[in-house]
Amino acid sequence: MSEKIYSMTGFGRAEAQNDRWKISVELKSVNHRFLELNVKAPKKFSAFESKIRTLIKEYAQRGKIDIFITYEDFTEGNATLKYHPELAKQYMSFAEEIERDFSIPNDLTVSKMMNLPDVLTMEEQEMDEDELWKDLENVIREAAENFRHSRNLEGENLRRDLLSKLDELEADVDKVIEREPMIIAEYRNRLEEKTKDLLEDSQIDESRIAAEVVLFADKICTDEETVRLKSHIQNMRDTLILGTGIGRKLDFLAQEMNREANTILSKANDLETSNTGVDLKTGIEKIREQVQNVE
C-alpha cells in the first residue's frame, strides 16, 4: 500500500469562537526549496511565535508557508476603569492654589475631575498565557490538519500524473531499444548496396562489411543509457510509493533521466530515434516540472 504523498501547495483554515473570543487561522503554501514560515498575528500572540513555528513543522517539511492569525475579544470586562487618587489630589491642590492666587472661584466638580487626563484610565486585564496558548494551539492544529489534508489530495493527483508520465516515458525508451537493431540492419543493407554499385561484378568482402557494421553499431549503441534510464524510471516509481519527504530525490532522478536522454539524442543516427529522443526530453521536462511541487 502506498504511503501518503504531499504537494507543497495547500490551504487550510479553522475558526473557533465562544462568548469571550473568536480566533481564525489560515495557512497557505507555495513551492520552496526549504521550509520557510511567515507568521502574521496580533501582538497579543507575539510571545507564541516560536511555539507556532514548532507546531507547523509537525505538519510540513518543505514549502513557503504563510500563517495568518486573527483574534477578536468579545469580553466587555477585559479592561477595567482605574482611579488614580494621587493625581486627582494634585489637580485639586493646583486648582485651590490658582483660586487663591487669582481670586477666582474654583469650579472643579467631580464630573470635571473625572475628565481630567489620567485621573481615570482604562487598563486591560492580564490574561492567563497558558490558557490563551491552549486556545490558540487548538485552532492552529485544526487549520494545520485541514492544510495537510489539502496537500495530500494534491499530492495524490501528482502521484497519479507522474506515474502516468513514467509509463509514457518507458514506452519511448522501449521504442529506442526496439529501433536500434533495425537501424543497424538498414545500415548494413545500404552499405552492401553501395559496395555492389562500386565494385559491380567484383566479390564483396564480407569481413570488411561486418567490421564497418560493428563500428557503426558501437557508435550508435544506447544500451547503457536505456538500461540506466529504465532503472531511474523504476526508482522513481518506487520512490513515489514511499510518500513523505521525497521531493528532493525525485528532482535528482529527473536530472539523471535528462542526462541519459541527452546522450541518446546525441547518438541518434536515425530520424525516428531522433524524434523519440525529443519525446523523451519533452516527457522528462514535464516530470521535472511536476516533481518541483512534491514535498
C-alpha positions in Angstrom: 0.0 0.0 0.0 1.3 3.5 -0.9 2.3 5.9 1.8 0.8 9.4 1.7 2.4 11.9 -0.6 2.1 15.7 -0.2 2.2 18.6 -2.5 3.9 21.8 -1.4 0.9 23.9 -2.4 -2.0 23.8 0.0 -4.6 25.7 2.0 -6.1 25.2 5.4 -8.4 27.2 7.6 -10.0 26.8 11.0 -12.0 29.1 13.3 -13.2 28.8 16.9 -15.5 31.1 18.9 -17.0 31.3 22.4 -18.6 34.1 24.4 -15.2 35.6 25.1 -13.2 35.5 21.8 -13.0 34.4 18.2 -9.8 33.0 16.7 -9.3 32.4 13.0 -6.2 30.7 11.4 -5.3 30.3 7.8 -2.4 28.5 6.2 -1.3 29.0 2.6 1.8 27.5 0.9 3.7 27.5 -2.3 6.7 25.7 -3.6 10.1 26.4 -1.9 13.4 24.5 -1.8 13.3 24.5 2.0 10.7 25.2 4.8 10.0 28.9 5.2 7.4 30.0 7.7 5.9 33.5 7.8 3.7 34.2 10.9 1.3 37.2 10.8 -0.5 37.5 14.1 -1.7 40.2 16.6 0.8 41.5 19.1 -1.2 39.5 21.7 0.3 36.4 20.2 3.9 37.6 19.6 5.2 35.6 22.6 3.9 32.4 21.0 5.7 32.7 17.6 8.3 30.1 18.4 5.7 27.7 19.6 3.7 28.3 16.4 6.7 27.6 14.2 7.5 24.4 16.1 3.9 23.3 15.8 3.7 23.9 12.0 6.9 21.9 11.5 4.9 18.8 12.6 2.8 19.2 9.5 5.2 20.2 6.8 8.8 19.6 5.7 9.2 21.9 2.7 7.4 24.9 1.2 6.9 28.6 1.8 4.0 28.7 4.3 2.1 31.9 5.4 0.2 31.6 8.7 -2.5 34.3 9.2 -4.0 34.6 12.7 -6.8 37.0 13.7 -8.3 37.5 17.1 -11.4 39.2 18.3 -12.1 39.8 22.0 -15.8 39.9 23.0 -15.2 40.3 26.7 -16.6 43.6 28.0 -14.7 43.1 31.2 -11.3 42.6 29.6 -10.5 46.2 30.6 -11.1 47.9 33.9 -11.5 51.5 34.9 -8.8 52.6 37.4 -8.9 55.7 39.6 -5.6 57.5 40.4 -6.3 59.4 43.6 -2.8 60.9 44.0 -3.1 62.5 40.6 -6.6 63.8 41.4 -5.3 65.3 44.7 -2.6 67.2 42.7 -5.2 68.5 40.3 -7.4 69.7 43.2 -4.3 71.2 45.0 -3.4 73.2 42.0 -7.0 74.3 41.4 -7.1 75.6 45.0 -3.8 77.4 44.6 -5.0 79.1 41.4 -8.2 80.1 43.2 -6.1 81.9 45.9 -3.6 83.4 43.5 -6.2 84.9 41.2 -9.2 85.3 43.5 -11.4 83.3 41.1 -13.9 80.6 42.1 -12.8 77.0 42.0 -15.4 75.4 39.8 -13.7 72.0 39.7 -16.5 69.5 40.1 -16.4 65.7 40.4 -17.5 65.3 36.7 -14.9 67.7 35.6 -12.3 66.0 37.7 -13.2 62.6 36.1 -12.4 64.1 32.7 -9.0 65.3 33.6 -6.1 63.4 31.9 -5.2 60.1 33.6 -7.5 60.6 36.7 -9.4 57.6 35.3 -7.7 55.2 33.0 -8.8 52.0 31.1 -6.4 49.2 31.8 -6.6 45.8 30.1 -6.8 42.8 32.4 -3.9 40.4 32.1 -4.8 37.1 30.5 -3.6 33.7 31.5 -0.9 32.9 28.9 -1.2 29.2 29.3 -4.9 29.3 28.7 -4.5 31.6 25.8 -1.9 29.4 24.1 -4.1 26.3 24.7 -7.0 28.0 22.9 -4.7 29.2 20.0 -3.0 25.9 19.7 -6.3 24.0 19.2 -7.3 26.3 16.3 -3.9 26.2 14.7 -3.8 22.4 14.8 -7.2 22.1 13.2 -6.1 24.5 10.4 -2.9 22.5 10.0 -4.8 19.3 9.7 -7.0 20.8 7.0 -3.9 22.2 5.4 -2.1 18.8 5.4 -5.3 17.2 4.0 -5.4 19.6 1.1 -1.7 19.0 0.4 -2.3 15.2 0.5 -5.2 15.5 -2.0 -3.0 17.5 -4.4 -0.1 15.1 -3.7 -2.2 12.1 -4.8 -3.1 13.9 -8.0 0.7 14.5 -8.6 1.5 10.8 -7.9 -1.1 9.6 -10.5 0.1 12.1 -13.0 3.8 11.3 -12.5 3.2 7.5 -12.7 1.3 8.0 -16.0 4.1 10.1 -17.4 6.7 7.5 -16.3 4.7 4.9 -18.3 4.8 7.1 -21.4 8.5 7.6 -20.8 9.2 3.9 -20.5 7.3 3.3 -23.7 9.6 5.8 -25.5 12.6 4.0 -24.1 11.3 0.7 -25.5 10.9 2.4 -28.9 14.6 3.3 -28.8 15.6 -0.2 -27.8 13.4 -1.8 -30.5 14.6 0.5 -33.2 18.3 0.1 -32.7 18.7 -3.4 -34.4 16.6 -2.1 -37.3 18.9 0.8 -37.7 21.9 -1.5 -37.8 20.3 -3.8 -40.3 19.3 -0.9 -42.5 22.8 0.4 -42.4 24.2 -3.0 -43.4 21.9 -3.2 -46.4 22.8 0.3 -47.5 26.5 -0.5 -47.1 26.1 -3.7 -49.2 24.2 -2.0 -51.9 26.7 0.9 -52.1 29.6 -1.6 -52.2 27.9 -3.6 -55.0 27.4 -0.4 -57.0 31.1 0.5 -56.6 32.5 -3.0 -57.2 30.0 -4.0 -59.8 30.8 -7.7 -60.5 33.7 -7.9 -58.1 33.4 -10.1 -55.0 32.2 -8.2 -51.9 34.5 -8.5 -48.9 32.0 -9.7 -46.2 34.6 -9.2 -43.4 35.0 -5.6 -44.3 31.3 -5.1 -44.3 31.0 -6.8 -40.9 33.7 -4.7 -39.5 32.1 -1.4 -40.7 28.7 -2.6 -39.2 30.4 -3.3 -35.9 31.9 0.2 -35.8 28.6 1.7 -36.7 26.7 -0.3 -34.1 29.2 0.7 -31.4 28.8 4.3 -32.3 25.0 4.4 -32.1 24.7 1.8 -29.2 22.5 3.2 -26.4 22.3 0.0 -24.3 23.9 1.7 -21.2 21.7 4.8 -21.5 18.5 2.9 -21.9 19.3 0.5 -19.1 20.1 3.4 -16.8 17.0 5.3 -17.9 14.8 2.3 -17.2 16.4 1.9 -13.8 15.8 5.6 -13.0 12.2 5.2 -14.1 11.7 2.3 -11.8 13.5 4.0 -9.0 11.1 7.0 -9.3 8.1 4.7 -9.3 9.4 3.1 -6.1 10.1 6.5 -4.6 6.6 7.7 -5.3 5.3 4.7 -3.3 7.4 5.8 -0.3 5.5 9.1 0.0 6.5 11.7 2.5 9.7 13.8 2.0 10.6 12.5 -1.5 10.7 15.8 -3.5 14.5 16.2 -3.5 15.1 12.6 -4.5 12.6 12.9 -7.3 14.2 16.0 -8.6 17.7 14.3 -8.6 16.3 11.3 -10.5 14.7 13.6 -13.1 18.1 15.3 -13.6 19.7 11.9 -14.1 17.0 10.9 -16.6 17.6 14.1 -18.6 21.3 13.3 -18.7 20.7 9.9 -20.3 18.1 11.3 -22.7 20.7 13.9 -23.9 23.2 11.1 -24.6 20.6 9.0 -26.5 19.7 12.1 -28.6 23.3 12.8 -29.4 23.9 9.2 -30.6 20.7 9.2 -32.7 21.6 8.4 -36.4 18.0 7.9 -37.4 15.1 10.3 -37.8 12.7 8.0 -35.9 15.1 7.6 -33.0 15.7 11.4 -33.0 12.0 12.1 -32.8 11.7 9.5 -29.9 14.7 11.2 -28.2 12.9 14.6 -28.5 9.8 12.9 -27.0 12.0 11.6 -24.1 13.3 15.1 -23.4 9.9 16.6 -23.5 8.4 13.9 -21.2 11.3 14.3 -18.7 10.9 18.1 -18.7 7.2 17.6 -17.8 8.2 15.3 -15.0 10.8 17.7 -13.7 8.2 20.5 -13.6 5.8 18.3 -11.6 8.3 17.0 -9.1 9.0 20.6 -8.1 5.6 20.5 -6.5 6.3 17.4 -4.4 7.2 17.9 -0.7 
